[in-house]
């Protein structure tokens, strides 16, 4: 059973660090925890119509948070930094940097 591209790419990551990478053709997304690099590359190509050169992934542990005297954790997540081939850009990010 193949996954849909929308189920693999959850949302873009908009941070100061990710914005600095945009001119180099590197885009950061939060992805499904069980997605691999090949699935992520195919999903990006399908959703945005661009060619992916490279995908770097990292698992991010949830931070510890407090609510009064009780401790809890934010959910764990997975990020992917996608490098595109050539001069193509993803329209969503145009004008952000």
C-alpha positions in Angstrom: 0.0 0.0 0.0 1.6 3.3 -1.1 1.2 6.4 1.0 -0.1 9.7 -0.4 2.3 12.6 -0.7 0.1 14.7 1.6 0.5 12.0 4.3 4.3 12.1 4.0 4.9 15.8 3.9 3.2 17.3 7.0 4.2 20.9 7.0 7.0 23.3 6.1 9.4 24.3 8.9 9.6 28.1 9.0 12.5 29.1 11.3 15.4 31.5 11.1 17.8 28.7 10.3 15.6 27.2 7.6 15.1 30.6 6.0 18.9 31.1 5.7 19.1 27.8 3.7 16.6 28.9 1.1 19.0 30.8 -1.3 21.1 27.5 -1.5 18.0 25.6 -2.7 17.5 23.8 0.6 13.9 23.5 2.0 12.9 22.1 5.4 9.8 20.1 6.0 8.3 18.2 8.9 7.6 14.7 7.6 5.9 11.5 8.8 8.1 9.6 11.3 7.9 6.4 9.2 8.8 8.0 5.9 12.2 7.2 4.3 14.3 9.4 2.0 13.1 7.9 -1.2 9.4 8.4 -0.2 10.1 12.0 0.8 11.9 12.8 -2.5 9.0 11.4 -4.5 6.4 13.3 -2.4 8.2 16.6 -2.9 8.5 16.1 -6.6 4.8 15.2 -6.9 3.5 18.0 -4.7 5.7 20.9 -6.0 6.8 19.8 -9.5 10.5 20.1 -8.9 13.5 17.7 -9.1 15.1 16.6 -5.8 18.9 16.2 -5.7 19.3 15.2 -2.0 17.3 14.5 1.1 18.7 14.7 4.7 16.5 13.5 7.5 16.7 13.9 11.3 14.6 12.6 14.2 13.9 15.3 16.8 13.0 14.3 20.3 10.1 16.1 22.0 11.1 18.8 24.5 10.1 18.4 28.1 7.4 20.8 29.2 5.7 21.6 32.5 2.1 22.3 33.3 2.3 23.5 36.9 3.9 20.7 38.9 3.4 18.0 36.2 5.9 17.1 33.5 5.1 16.1 30.0 6.8 15.9 26.6 6.0 17.4 23.2 5.6 14.8 20.5 8.7 13.4 18.7 8.9 14.4 15.1 11.0 14.0 11.9 12.5 16.8 9.8 13.8 16.6 6.2 16.1 19.1 4.5 15.5 18.7 0.8 18.0 20.0 -1.7 16.7 20.8 -5.2 18.4 20.4 -8.5 19.1 23.4 -10.7 17.6 26.9 -10.2 14.0 25.8 -9.6 12.3 27.0 -6.4 9.2 26.0 -4.5 6.6 28.8 -4.9 5.3 28.6 -1.3 8.7 29.9 0.0 9.2 32.6 -2.7 9.5 36.1 -1.1 10.2 34.8 2.4 14.0 35.4 2.4 
